[in-house]
Amino acid sequence: MIQHNCSKDGPTSPPRPRAPTPDHQSFPASEMCDYEKTFRSKHGRPPRYQHCAAFGDPHVRTFHDDFHTCRVEGAWPLLDNEYLFVQATSAPVAEGSNATVTSKLTIIFKNMKECTEQKVYRAELDNVPAAFEDGSVTGGERPGGVGLRIHERSPGRHVEIRAPYIGTTIAVRQAARQLSFSIRAAEEVTRAFTAEQDLQLCVAGCPRSQRISRSVRSRAAAQAARALCKATLPVEDVYFQSCVFDVVTSGDANFTMAARGALEDTILCPSLVLVTVLGTCHLLLAHVTLLLALVTLLLALVAFL
């Protein structure tokens, strides 16, 4: 998943205002729990979305497009706002290692009576369920319809949780011995928190004391890891760099799938061929232009011969 039109507010900026509660009196019941439709009706444009991801070591991509590699150990909040609470629990990737991986995720969708009751989702290594903690797969029937639902993408490995009532989609995956988390959420929702909820890795990234470099000291190990990562990540962007770091620090070639899954969870811009390079969505216009030039030259040579 990938956001566009992101804010660049720093982590020390004042707390964002709470997201305004939609005036449900103005919308038909069928649209009450569809954030995008109600937003379009009120503002005449689609909402802006933001993206956050935590995968591998873990590497955290914030809502503001900052990338951090962290050595956080124990439980840390990824999100804590009016609508959602997400906590990741990390443990060392190997005994004696400074690098850590996410071993448990807890996601709480807070009660919103028009659209869903409170629901808790928990995932652990080798246990990525396709249901909430109470065994249900939706937030329950409400006047506005079903505002929350879990979809299983790969049994025991990949689930997607859709919450259209807050314009949010969450993906949880297991690749190798780690869990990854990705979220695409409406900007208003990501900003709906108070000063007391300021510790959120998706908002401010990892504390400076918990950040580590993605550079790899062993040249031989890095070369071997690059070859493995190149097979699944042909573009040498931040996901590729993260892949190399994870393979070297874990010693597990299966960690290539963590970065690959995180990249797959980015949402591409409609009708365009895009690639995520250093956290920014770039058009491949230069490559297309070069390809067209080569084709034109080839045709000219054929005509000349």
N, C-alpha and C positions, 0 to 999 in steps of 0.2 A: 504494500500500500504506500502511496506517496501523496503528500499534500501539495497544494499550490496556494499562492497568495498568503504566505506565512508571515506572521508578525516577527519582528526581530527584537522584541523587548528582552532585556537582559534579566538574569536571575534576581537582581536586586531592585527591579522595578516595583512600584506599588502594587498591592494585590488587585487583581482584576475584579470588576463588578460581577455579581452573580448574573447568570443568564436569565433574561426576563421570562416569566411564565407565560406561555401562549394564552391568548384570550380564546378559550375553547367555545365561548358563546357564538363566535363569529364563523365557525367552521362546522360543516356537517360531521356527524358522528363517525362516518367512514374515514375521515381525514384527521381526526383528532390525534391519532398516534402516529402520524406521518410527518415528522419534523420538516422534511424538505418541502412537501406540499404547502404546509402552513407558512413556512418562511417565504416561499415564492409569492404566496397570496398577499402577505403583509408588506414585503419589500420589493416585489417586482423583479427579483433576481434570485439565482440559486445561492445557497449558503456557501461560505468558505469552509474548507476542511483542513485539518491538520493531521499529521502522521507521527507516530512514535513507535519505536521498536526496540526490543532488548533480545539479544541472541548471542550464542557462543560464549565468550569468555566471562562475563557478558560485555558486549559492545552495546552502547545505548545511543540511539538516534533520537534527539529531543524534538519536541514540537517546533523548535526554532531552527532545525536542520544542523544542530551541532552534533558531532560524533565524539563519544568518549569511550575508552576502554577502561573498565573499572575492576578493582579488586575487592569490591564490597562483599562481605561475608555476613551471613545471618539474614534477617528479614529487613527489607527496605521497601518503602512505598514507591511504586511507579506512578500512581495516580491517587489523588485524594481530593474529591470535589463534591459538589452538591448532588451529583447523580451517580458517581462511580467511586469505588475504592479498589485499587489493584495493588497487591503486595507480592513481591518476588523474594523467595528464600534461596540464598546461594551457599555453596560449599566449595572447598578447594577441588580443582579439576584432578589433582593427583596429590598424594601425600607429600608434604613439604613444599608444595608449589604456592606462589603468590597469586596465581591465576585462579579464578573461581568460575563456576557455571551455575545457572539457575536449576535448582532441583525440585522446586515447588512453586506453584502459582495459585493465588487466591483472588478471585474477582467477585466483588459484591455490587449488584445492581440495586440501588436503593429504591425504596417504595415510591411509586408515583401512581396514585390510586386510579387515575383515568386510564392508565396504560399497562401497568404491571405491579404485582406485589414484589416485595424484596426477594431477590434470588441470589444464591451463593453458588459459585462454580469453583471447584478445586481440581487441580491437576498435579500429579507427581510423576517422577520418572517411572516409566512402564505402567502408568495409569492415567491415560488421557481420555476421560469418559465423554460420552456423547449425551450427557444429561447433567442437570443441576444436582446439587447435593441432596435434594429431596426426591430425586428420581424423575422429576418432570423435565420436559424439553421445551416448554414455553413459559411465559410469564403469566399465563392464565387468560381466560376470556375477559375482555373488558368492553365498555361501550364503544371504544374506538377500535376494537378488533384485537388481534394478537400483536402486542408491541415488542415482544422479545421471543427469540427462538434460536435453538441450537441446531446446526447442520453438521453432520459428520462427513468429512471429506476423505479421510483414510482411517479405517478402523484402528483405534488405539494409538493413532499417530498425529492426526490433524483434525481439529474442529474449528468451525467458524460460528461465532455468536453474533447475530444481527439484532440490533436494537434501533429500529427506525424511529421510535418515539423521541430519541435524542440524537438522531442522525449519526449513529455509531455502528461500526463493524469491528469485531475483534477476532484475531486468529491466534490459536494456540497450537504449537507443533512440538513433537519430540523428534530430534535428529541426533543420532549417537547418544551419548549419556548427558544430554542437556535438554532443557525446555526453552522454547522461544515464544515471544509475545509480540504481536503487532496490533496497532489500533489505528483506525481512521475515524476521526470524530469531528463533529461540527465545532467551529471555532468558539462559538458561544459556550458550548459545553466544556471545552478545555479550560476556559477562563473563569468558570463558576466556582471559585474557591475563596476562602478568607485568609487573613494574615496568619492564622494559626495552622493553616494547611500548606505551609510554604515548602515543606520537604517533599518534593515529588521529582523523581529522576526524569520523568518525561517532560517536565517543565524546565528545570534548571540543570539537568544533567547530574553527574556524579560530583560529590564534594571534591574539591581540589586534592585533599589529602588521600582520596581513594582512586585517583586517576593514575593509569600507568601507560607507558609508551607501547605502541604496536610494533616497534622495531624489533627485529630478530638478530641476535648476536652471531649465531652459528650460520656461516655462509652456506655450508654444505646442507644443513637442515633446511634452510630457507629455500635453496634451489629445488630440493626434493618436494617441499610443500608447494612451491609455485607450480611445479609440473602437475601435481594432483589438483590444485585449485583451478588451473587453466582449463582442465577438462570440463568443468561445470560452470566456470565464470570466465568467459573469454575476454571481458573488458576489465582492465586492471584499475578498478575504482576502489572506493573505500570498502566495499564488500569483499573484493578480492584480497585487499590488505588484511582485513579481519580474518578471512579464511586462512591465509598463510600463517598468521599469528596463532590461530586456534590449533591448526594441525601440528605446528612445532611444539607448542606448550603442552598439548594433550598427548601427543604421540599417536593419535587416532585419526586415520585417514577418513573415517566416516564423518568427521567434523566439517568436511567440505559441504555437507548437506545443510548445515546450520545457516551458513551465509547464503547458500542457494535458496533455501526456504524463505529467508528474510527478504531477499530480492524479489522472489515471486509474490510476496505479500504486498509489494508496492503496487499501487493502482496506476496504470498507464493512462496518459491523456487520450481522450477519444479520437479515433481515426488517424492518429499520428504514430510513427515509429519513434520510440523514445528509449533512452538509456539513462540509468542513474549513475552519474559520475560525480564523486565527491559530494554526494548528497543533493545534487541539483538535477532537475529534469532537463536534459538537453536534446534538441532536435538533431537528428543525424543528417542535417542538410549538407554539411561539408562532404560527408561520405557519398551522399546521393549525387551531388554535383560532380565529384570526381568520377563516379561510376558512369554518369552520363557522358562526361568528356571522353572517357576511355572507349565507350561504345561508339561515339561519334567518330573518334580517330580510327577505330577498327573498320567501321563502315567505309570511311574515306579510303583506307588502304585497300579494302576489297574492291571498291569501285575503280581505283587506280590500276590494280592488277588485272 
